[in-house]
Amino acid sequence: MNLSGKKILLGVSGSIAAYKAVILLRALQKKGAEVRVIMTPRATEFVSALTFEALTHHPVFTENSKNQSWNNHVALGLWADLYLIAPATANTVAKLSQGLTDDMVTACYLSSRCPVFVSPAMDLDMWHHPATQTNIRILQSRSVTILPVGYGELASGLIGEGRMSEPEEIVNYLENHDEVKFKSLEGIRIVITAGPTYEAIDPVRFIGNASSGKMGIALADVMANEGAAVDLILGPTHLKPSHPGINIIAVKSAIEMSAAAHKLHNESDICIFAAAVADYRPEHPAEEKIKKSGDQLQLTLVKNPDIAYELGKLKKPRQLHIGFALETSEGEDFAKEKLVRKNFDLVVLNSLQDQGAGFGGDTNKTSFYYPNNKSRKFGLKSKQEVAQDIVEAILELLESKNIQP
């Protein structure tokens, strides 16, 4: 969207990231936007309301401002073309989701009739806490746009997700918002496999791997936010996507995952094979727990179905198949081999030799490989950012195949 001439209401809550709101305000003004600021009382402990008043030439309202009248929240909510809350603490996100209105930031939310954007800012564990993720899902279900959180050093000293997006990133996001909606995956049906598979040895033991499912879940969330109808075939993991509209098919074994993928494949437009499927399974799982006896236990393993390979043979011309490759050596050669053998349109390669990449973590370092010998390498990013990179690659592939969302 063109920010020039837009009336933007900027809500600031009580986070150490409140100083970024000053930089954000100036960046919005340089784009030609008219900005007014409201703050929570806690926010004024980090940045003075006088700072914003000097920059906007308008009063800054909080719950206890001497300039506040009973209906200021109504007037400001109706005045704005866009309401941006940055930073939004876990406390503010919770209030927004529950409709609580004990300060101007939350009161204006209920009074606004314009698009609302929220840029969260909180510590790593607070961001990932189920309560916060539930509140985020509630806001998304009410058409509130949640801006991505950044990855890096946090005020607590921890390193991870939870940072407020940088001001220039927020401005860029707002400027490209209409374009993102235009390019969105509205009307596209996507099947994603994610997580590990557990192959039973007996009722209490299994063969598995360390995949958490984070990458596939991040993909599901980002693509659902872009308007896609997402079916997520999810192996055993305690993690779940945050978007409420995702259809989750929970499976355990490779056989179960294969059956679910085959069932959904024909009606899908895009299949993304992000799961870490076990290559082998015990031939004859014991019906009862195997008792410890002797110094050795011998298992006969048989090969599991290669889901991506089998569905690759069934792929229709207007379908896209995206694969992943996790390697420890010769990654590029394996990725290119997979492109051909499994009939992929794109392979996303990551290596266990790269620090911060691989199973279980919050980051990934990837390289994209295409059938036309085109490739692209990326630096270390959060898995949410990697998911966004994959969305952009998919949009390019759809355009190249003249497939309109």
C-alpha positions in Angstrom: 0.0 0.0 0.0 1.1 3.6 -0.6 1.6 5.1 2.8 1.6 8.7 1.6 -1.4 10.5 3.0 -2.4 7.5 5.1 -3.6 8.2 8.7 -1.8 5.7 10.9 -2.5 5.2 14.6 0.6 3.9 16.3 0.0 2.0 19.6 3.0 1.6 21.9 3.0 -0.9 24.8 5.4 -1.4 27.6 8.4 -3.2 26.1 12.1 -2.5 26.1 11.5 -2.3 22.3 9.4 0.8 22.8 12.4 2.9 21.6 12.0 1.3 18.2 8.6 2.9 18.0 10.3 6.4 17.8 12.4 5.2 14.8 9.3 3.6 13.3 7.3 6.8 13.7 9.9 8.8 11.8 10.1 6.2 9.1 6.4 6.3 8.6 6.4 10.1 8.5 9.2 10.1 5.8 6.9 7.9 3.7 4.3 10.7 3.9 2.0 9.2 6.5 0.2 11.2 9.2 0.9 9.5 12.5 -0.7 9.8 15.9 0.5 7.9 18.9 -1.2 6.3 21.9 0.6 4.5 24.7 0.0 2.2 27.6 1.0 3.6 31.0 3.9 1.1 31.2 5.2 2.2 27.8 5.7 5.7 29.2 8.3 4.2 31.6 10.4 3.3 28.6 9.9 6.3 26.3 8.4 9.6 27.3 5.1 10.6 25.8 6.6 14.0 25.3 9.0 12.5 22.7 6.1 11.4 20.5 4.2 14.6 21.1 7.2 16.6 19.9 7.5 14.5 16.7 3.8 14.3 15.8 2.6 17.7 17.1 -0.4 15.9 18.7 -1.2 14.9 22.2 -0.4 11.3 23.2 -3.1 9.6 25.1 -2.9 6.9 27.8 -5.4 5.7 30.3 -4.6 8.5 32.7 -3.7 11.3 30.4 -4.9 14.7 31.6 -5.9 15.4 28.0 -8.0 12.4 27.6 -11.8 12.6 27.3 -14.1 9.7 27.6 -14.6 9.3 23.8 -11.0 9.8 22.5 -10.7 6.1 21.8 -13.7 6.3 19.6 -12.6 9.3 17.7 -9.1 7.9 17.1 -10.4 4.5 16.1 -12.6 6.1 13.5 -9.9 8.6 12.3 -7.3 5.9 11.4 -6.8 4.3 8.0 -4.5 1.8 9.7 -3.9 0.8 13.3 -0.4 -0.5 14.1 0.5 -1.7 17.5 4.3 -1.9 17.8 5.7 -3.1 20.1 2.9 -5.4 21.4 3.8 -7.2 24.6 2.4 -10.6 25.6 0.2 -8.7 28.0 -1.2 -6.4 25.3 -1.7 -9.4 22.9 -3.7 -11.2 25.7 -5.8 -8.1 26.3 -6.5 -7.7 22.6 -7.6 -11.3 22.2 -9.9 -11.1 25.2 -11.4 -7.7 24.5 -10.1 -6.0 27.6 -9.9 -2.2 27.5 -8.0 -0.8 30.5 -5.8 1.5 28.4 -6.0 3.5 25.2 -4.1 1.0 23.1 -6.7 -1.8 23.8 -9.7 0.6 23.8 -8.9 1.9 20.4 -8.6 -1.7 19.1 -12.2 -2.3 19.9 -13.2 1.0 18.4 -11.2 0.8 15.2 -12.8 0.0 11.8 -9.6 -0.1 9.9 -7.0 -2.9 9.3 -5.1 -3.7 12.4 -1.4 -4.8 12.4 0.4 -6.2 15.5 4.1 -6.5 15.9 4.8 -8.7 18.9 7.8 -8.2 21.2 8.5 -10.5 24.1 10.9 -13.1 25.4 11.5 -16.4 23.7 9.5 -18.6 26.1 6.7 -16.1 26.4 6.4 -16.1 22.6 6.3 -19.9 22.3 4.0 -20.3 25.4 0.7 -22.0 24.4 -1.3 -19.2 26.0 0.4 -16.6 23.8 0.1 -18.7 20.6 -3.6 -19.2 21.4 -4.1 -15.5 21.7 -2.3 -15.0 18.4 -4.6 -17.5 16.7 -7.6 -15.7 18.1 -6.4 -12.3 16.7 -5.6 -13.9 13.3 -9.1 -15.4 13.2 -10.4 -11.9 13.6 -8.4 -10.6 10.6 -5.7 -9.0 12.6 -2.4 -9.2 10.8 0.4 -10.5 13.0 3.8 -9.3 11.8 6.7 -11.8 12.0 8.8 -11.7 15.1 12.5 -11.4 14.7 15.2 -13.8 15.8 18.2 -12.7 17.8 19.5 -11.6 21.2 16.7 -10.8 23.6 16.6 -8.5 26.6 16.8 -11.5 28.9 20.1 -12.6 27.4 18.5 -15.6 25.6 18.8 -15.9 21.8 15.7 -16.9 19.8 12.4 -15.7 18.4 10.4 -12.9 20.0 12.1 -9.6 19.0 10.0 -6.9 17.5 10.5 -6.5 13.8 12.9 -3.7 12.9 11.2 -0.4 11.9 12.4 -0.6 8.3 11.0 -4.2 8.1 7.6 -3.0 9.4 7.5 -0.1 6.9 8.4 -2.5 4.1 5.8 -5.0 5.2 3.1 -2.3 5.2 4.1 -0.9 1.8 4.0 -4.4 0.3 0.8 -5.5 2.0 -1.5 -5.0 -0.9 1.0 -6.8 -3.2 1.2 -9.7 -0.8 -2.5 -10.0 -0.8 -2.5 -9.8 -4.6 0.1 -12.6 -4.8 -1.5 -14.6 -2.0 -2.3 -18.3 -2.2 -6.0 -17.7 -1.9 -7.8 -20.6 -3.6 -4.7 -22.8 -3.6 -4.9 -26.2 -1.7 -1.6 -27.3 -0.2 -0.7 -30.6 1.4 2.3 -30.5 3.8 4.0 -33.5 5.5 5.9 -32.6 8.7 7.6 -34.1 11.7 9.1 -37.5 12.2 7.6 -40.9 11.9 7.7 -43.5 14.6 8.1 -47.1 13.5 7.0 -49.5 16.2 9.4 -52.2 17.6 6.9 -53.2 20.2 4.0 -51.3 22.0 6.4 -49.1 23.9 9.5 -48.8 21.7 10.0 -47.4 18.2 12.6 -46.3 15.6 12.4 -42.6 15.0 14.5 -39.4 14.6 15.0 -36.0 16.1 12.7 -34.0 13.8 10.5 -31.6 15.7 8.2 -30.7 12.8 9.0 -26.9 13.3 9.9 -26.3 9.7 6.7 -27.9 8.3 4.6 -26.2 10.9 6.1 -22.8 10.1 5.3 -23.5 6.4 1.7 -24.4 7.3 1.2 -21.2 9.3 2.8 -18.9 6.7 0.8 -20.4 3.8 -2.5 -20.4 5.7 -1.8 -16.7 6.5 -1.4 -16.2 2.7 -4.9 -17.6 2.2 -4.1 -21.2 1.2 -6.3 -24.1 2.3 -3.7 -26.2 4.2 -3.8 -29.9 5.0 -0.9 -30.7 7.4 0.0 -34.3 7.8 1.8 -34.2 11.1 3.9 -36.9 12.6 4.4 -37.3 16.4 5.3 -34.0 17.9 4.1 -31.8 20.8 4.1 -28.7 18.5 1.1 -27.5 16.7 0.5 -24.7 14.1 -0.9 -21.4 15.4 -3.3 -20.7 12.5 -6.8 -21.9 13.4 -7.8 -22.8 9.8 -5.2 -25.5 9.2 -6.5 -29.1 8.9 -4.2 -31.3 10.9 -4.1 -35.1 10.1 -2.1 -36.7 12.9 -0.2 -39.8 12.0 2.6 -41.9 13.6 4.1 -44.3 11.0 5.4 -43.9 7.5 2.6 -46.2 6.3 0.0 -43.9 7.9 1.6 -40.8 6.5 1.7 -42.4 3.0 -1.9 -43.3 3.1 -2.9 -39.8 4.2 -0.8 -38.1 1.5 -2.1 -40.4 -1.2 -5.7 -39.6 -0.2 -5.2 -35.9 -0.4 -2.8 -35.7 -3.3 -5.2 -35.7 -6.2 -7.1 -32.7 -5.1 -4.0 -30.7 -4.1 -2.3 -27.9 -6.1 0.9 -28.1 -4.1 2.6 -30.8 -2.1 5.4 -30.0 0.3 7.3 -33.0 1.6 8.9 -31.6 4.8 8.6 -34.7 7.0 11.6 -36.7 8.1 10.1 -40.1 7.2 11.9 -43.1 8.5 13.5 -45.1 5.7 13.0 -48.5 7.3 10.6 -50.1 9.8 10.7 -53.3 11.8 9.3 -56.1 9.7 7.3 -57.7 12.5 6.6 -55.4 15.5 6.1 -57.4 18.7 2.5 -57.3 20.0 3.8 -57.2 23.6 6.7 -55.4 25.2 10.0 -57.2 24.4 11.7 -58.4 27.6 15.4 -57.8 28.1 17.3 -61.0 27.6 20.8 -61.7 26.3 23.4 -59.2 25.1 21.9 -58.5 21.7 18.5 -57.9 20.1 18.2 -58.5 16.4 15.6 -56.7 14.3 14.8 -57.2 10.7 14.0 -53.9 9.0 12.1 -53.5 5.7 12.0 -50.4 3.5 9.3 -47.9 4.0 7.4 -46.4 1.0 9.1 -43.4 -0.5 6.1 -41.1 -0.3 7.5 -38.3 -2.5 8.8 -40.7 -5.1 5.5 -42.5 -5.4 3.4 -39.4 -5.6 6.0 -37.9 -8.0 4.9 -40.5 -10.5 1.3 -39.3 -10.1 2.0 -35.6 -10.3 -0.1 -33.7 -12.8 1.3 -30.9 -15.0 -0.3 -28.1 -13.0 0.8 -29.5 -9.6 3.9 -28.4 -7.7 6.0 -30.7 -5.6 8.5 -29.3 -3.2 11.0 -31.5 -1.4 13.5 -31.2 1.4 17.0 -32.7 1.7 18.9 -32.9 5.0 22.4 -34.1 4.4 25.7 -34.4 6.1 27.9 -34.4 3.0 27.7 -33.9 -0.8 24.4 -32.1 -0.2 24.3 -30.4 -3.6 24.7 -33.7 -5.5 22.0 -35.4 -3.5 19.6 -32.4 -3.9 20.0 -32.4 -7.7 19.5 -36.2 -7.8 16.3 -35.8 -5.8 15.0 -33.2 -8.2 15.1 -35.7 -11.0 14.2 -38.9 -9.3 11.3 -37.6 -7.3 10.0 -35.2 -10.0 10.4 -32.1 -7.7 9.9 -28.5 -8.8 12.1 -27.4 -6.0 14.4 -29.0 -3.4 15.2 -27.2 -0.2 18.6 -28.3 1.1 20.0 -27.9 4.6 23.0 -29.5 6.1 23.8 -30.8 9.6 27.3 -29.4 9.1 25.9 -25.8 9.2 25.6 -24.4 12.7 22.0 -23.5 13.5 20.5 -25.8 10.8 18.8 -29.1 11.1 16.4 -30.8 13.5 14.9 -29.3 16.5 16.2 -25.7 16.3 14.4 -22.4 15.6 16.7 -21.5 12.6 17.7 -23.0 9.3 20.3 -22.3 6.6 19.0 -23.4 3.2 19.8 -23.6 -0.5 17.1 -23.9 -3.2 17.7 -26.1 -6.2 15.5 -26.1 -9.4 15.4 -28.4 -12.4 16.8 -25.8 -14.8 20.1 -25.8 -12.8 19.1 -22.6 -11.1 20.0 -22.4 -7.4 19.9 -19.9 -4.6 21.7 -19.9 -1.3 20.4 -18.2 1.9 22.1 -17.3 5.2 20.9 -18.4 8.6 17.3 -17.4 9.2 14.4 -18.2 11.5 12.3 -21.1 10.2 9.4 -18.6 9.9 11.6 -16.5 7.5 12.6 -19.6 5.6 9.0 -20.5 5.2 8.4 -17.0 3.7 11.3 -17.5 1.3 9.6 -20.8 0.2 6.3 -19.0 -0.3 8.1 -16.5 -2.6 9.7 -19.3 -4.5 6.3 -21.0 -4.9 4.7 -17.8 -6.2 7.4 -17.6 -8.8 6.9 -21.2 -9.8 3.1 -20.7 -10.1 3.7 -17.7 -12.3 6.2 -19.6 -14.5 3.6 -22.4 -15.0 0.9 -19.8 -15.6 -1.1 -21.1 -12.6 -3.2 -18.4 -11.2 -4.2 -18.6 -7.5 
